[in-house]
Amino acid sequence: MNTPAANTLQTGLRHNWTTDEIGSLFSLPFSDLVSHAQQVHRIHFNPNQVQVSTLLSIKTGRCPEDCGYCPQSVRYDTGLENEELLPLEKVVEQARAAKAKGSSRFCMGAAWRAPRDRDLEPVIEMVKEVKALGLETCLTLGMLSEVQTERLKAAGLDYYNHNLDTSPDFYGEIITTRTYQDRLDTLQRVRAAGINVCCGGIVGMGEARADRIGLLQQLANQPQHPESVPINLLVKVEGTPLADSEDLDPIEFVRTIAVARILMPGSFVRLSAGREAMSDEMQALCFLAGANSVFYGEKLLTTPNPAADHDRLLFERLGIEAV
């Protein structure tokens, strides 16, 4: 069958995907799409291994941005308790616990639009101490300057997360306080500094399939694919503008995972927010479609996540090794 997926098996990495090509992948019969994604996945990864990360909110709430999905925005009344930056000892304690439960990467997120230079001082110490435990380190702090990215690289930071959220066309429906280009600029600075890029988006925010296509096109056509691609399913939080969004069809979510795998063959495609609402069977389909990374831990920043014990049981049932 001559499809874009089949062509990918022959030509490897691409950075020039068209919307028509990506749309044709989404439109494949489900079994054909998943089969192609699995073939691509097996070329680049062990299909029975899943990378495990833990995400901790190191500074919670009072974010000045207006992201329509986010309970941490100061603009919405979600009942969230604001917290100052966690002390170093608490972060290291959480990192040790994450490693003991099987995580290989520890991600730290702070609800800033853009950190001030003085904000980075304690965060840099966190990076150094977590890295000393033998864990990979990841941060998500908002927009960064060139100097800030260089400082984080010098501290030994392994990954920086900065999501595009959605397509350029739908973006203005979700956030108005930061432009799409702002996000792309930060990603370019992170890449230029030599830090691995973690970049994905959120689906189920009321977007059309064309917007999911647009998001994946933006990710896949970057000069270098993100090393990690988190695909989040919207967690609807009371008090946010997207609290009443219509549920996304689970099969459409799996299709999104499969297309992401085909477009970015060598990237880790991560099941991120929204897993608590997914059945074990839905997650199994996602792994079959090429997802090979998850977050362990009962909370992702401020929203719920499956317990690590439940994940371990699911991995055992599926014959998956956490790495």
N, C-alpha and C positions, 0 to 999 in steps of 0.2 A: 504494500500500500504506500503510495507516494504522498506523504503528508509532511508538514513542517517537523513533526516529531521524528519521523523516519529520517528526514534530512539531517536532523541534529545528531542522530546516531552515527551518521557518516562523516559529518563535518566538524563536530565538536562545538566549542564555544562560539557564540555569535553575539554581536552587539548592535545589530541592525534589524531587529524584528519590527515588522509592520503591524498595524492594528488588524488588518485583514488576516494575516497569518495567525496571530494570537487568537482572534475570533474563531478561526477555523478549528483550532485546537479545542476551545471551549465547546464547540458544536459537535465534536466527535461523539459517537455512541460511547456511553460511560465505560463499558468494558474495554473498548479500544483505547480510550484515553488513558485509563489506569494502567493498561498493559504497556503502552508506550512509555509512560512515566516510570514504571518499574524497570523497564529495560535500560533507560537512561540512568536510573539510580544505581543499578547493579554495576554499571561500567565504572562509576566514580566512588562508590561506597560499599561497605559491607551492609547488605540489606537487613541484617539482624542485629545491628548496633544502633543505639540512640544516644546522642550526646545530651548530658544533663547539666542544666544550669540552675542557679538559685538567684532570685531577685529580691533585694531588700531596699525599702524606702529609707534613705538616710536623712531626708529632710522632707516633711510632709505638709502639704497644704499651703494656702496663701499665694498660689501662683497667679500672676496678673493676666495671664492669657485667657482667651475665651473658647478654648477647644470644647466643642459641644458634647463630647463624650466623657469629659474628665471631671471627677468629683473633687479634684484638688484645686479647681479654679476658684478664686476668691469671689467670682461673680455669681456662683450658684450656692444655694443652701441645701447641702446634702447630708448634714449632720456629722461631717468629718471633723475629727479633732486635729487641730494644727499642732505640729511638733517642730521644735528647733532641730538643728543638725545633731545627729546622734553622736555621743562621745566615742572616741576611737576604741575604747575597751569593749563597748557594746557591739560595735561592728565586727571586731575580731572574734568575739564570742559567737556571733551569728555565723561568721564564716567557718569557724571550726565545726560548728554543728552541721552546716551544709555539707562540708567535706565528709563528715562521718556518715551522712546519709547517702553519699554517693555522687554528689555534685563535683564536676571538674572545673566549673567556671562560676565565679561569684560576681554578680552584677549589682551595682549600687546606683540608685536613682534619687535625684533631688528635684523638687518642684521649683525650679527657677526658669525664668524666661531665658536668661543668660547669666551665668555666674560672674560676679565681680572678681577681680584678680585676687583680692584677699580671701574670697570664699574658697579658692582652690587650695590654700595652704593646708587646712586640715584634711581635705579630700585626698591630696597627694600622699599624706601620711597613711591614710586608709589603704590606698593602692599598694604602697610599699609593704605594709604589714600583712595584707591579704595575700599578696604575691609570695611573701616569705613562707606562707603556709603550704605552698606548692599548688595553689589554685591559679587558674587564669583569671584575669581581672577585666571587668567591663564597667563603664560608666555611662549614665545618661543624665546630662545636666542642662540640656537646652543648647542654645547657640553658643559657639565658641569663636574666639578670635584666633588669628594665626599664632600669636605668641602663646596663648593658652594651650593650644594643641601641642605645640613644641614642648611646653613644660610637662604636659601629661605623658608625652612620649618619653621624655627624659626620666620620668618617674617609673617607667616600666609598664605603663598601661598597655594591655593587649588589644582590647576592643572598645570602640565607642559606638553607642546606639543613638541613632537620630532618624526616626521614622519619617517617611513622606506622607503617611496616613492614607491618602487616597489619590485619585487622578488629579491632574492640574485643573480640569474642567469642573470637578465637584468640590474642590478644595475650599472655595469661598463659602460653601454651604456649611462647612464644619468649623472653620476658624477664620477670623479676620485680623487678628493681632500679630500675625507673622505670615510673610508671603511664602509661596512655594520656592521662590528663588533664594530666600533666606535659608531654607532647609538645604537646598542644593549647595549653597556656598559653604555651609558648615561641613557637609559631607566632603566637599573638595578639599577643605583645609585638613580634615582628619586624614584623608587619603594621602595628601602631600606630606604630612608629618610622619607617615609610615605606620600609622595605627590601623589595625584591621577594622573594617566597617561592618556594623550591624544595622541593617536598614530594611524595613518592611512597611506594613500598613495595617489598617483595620478594615474589615468587611462587615456588612450587616448594618451599616449606618444609614440605610435608605438609598444607597447608590444603585445605579443600574449596572448590568453586566459590562456595559461599555466603560464604566469607571473602573471596574476591576481589571479590565483589559488595559486601560490607561495607566493604572498603578504599576502593573507588572511590566508594561513596556518601559516605563521610566526606570525601573530597577534593572531590567535586563539589558537596557541599552546604555548603561553607564560604561565608561571606558574600561572599568574593571568591576566585575560583579561583586556585590557585597559578600563577604565571607559568611555572614549569617543573615538570614531573611526571616524575621518573625512575621507570621501571619496571625493576626489577632481577630477573634470573633468578638464583636461588640458586647461588652458587659453593660447592660442597661441599669443605670443608677438613678434612683428617684431624686429629682431636683435638677438633673441635667436636661438640656434641651432634647437629647436623644433617648430619653427614658421610655418613650412610647413607640420607638421604632419597630417596624414589622420584623419578625424573625426571618433570618435568612434560611432558605432551604438547605438542609444538611448536605444533600448531594451536590448543590452548587458550591458549598464550602470545600468539599473534597475535590471537585473539579478545579477550584482555585489552587489548591495544594499541588495537584498533578501538573497543571500548567506552569506553576512556579518551578517545579522540579525540571521540567523539560527546557524551560527558557534559561535556567541558571543551574546547569548540571553539577557543577562542583561546589555549590553553596550548601551550607547547612540550612534546611528549611525547617523553621521551628514552629510547633504548635504553642502558641503563647496564651494571651488572655482568652477567656471564654471556655476553657477546657472543662470547668466544673459542670457546665450545662451540656457537655457532650457525653453521649453514651460510650461505653467501652467499644461497642461495635463501630460507632462513628470514628473513634480514634484509631481503631484497627484499620479501617479503610484509609485513613489519612496516612498511616505508616506504609500501607501497601502502595499508596499513590506517591510516596517519596519523601514524606516528612521524616526527619531523622534527628530532631532535637526537641526537648521540652524543658519547661521550668518545673523543678521540684519545689515543694513548699506550700504551706496552707494559704499563703497570701502573695499576690503579685502587686507590689506597691500598696494599694489600698483595697483591691478587689479579691474575692476568694479564688482559690485554686485547689485542685484535688490534693488530698493528703499524700505524702510521700509513700506511706505504706500501701495505699491503694494503687499507686503507680507501680510499685514493685510487684504487686500481685498481678497487675495487668501485663507487665513485661514478662513475668514468669509464664503466664498463660499463652503469650504470643511467642515465646522463645526468643525474646529480645534481651540483649546485654546492654546495660547502662554503662556508658563510657564518659 
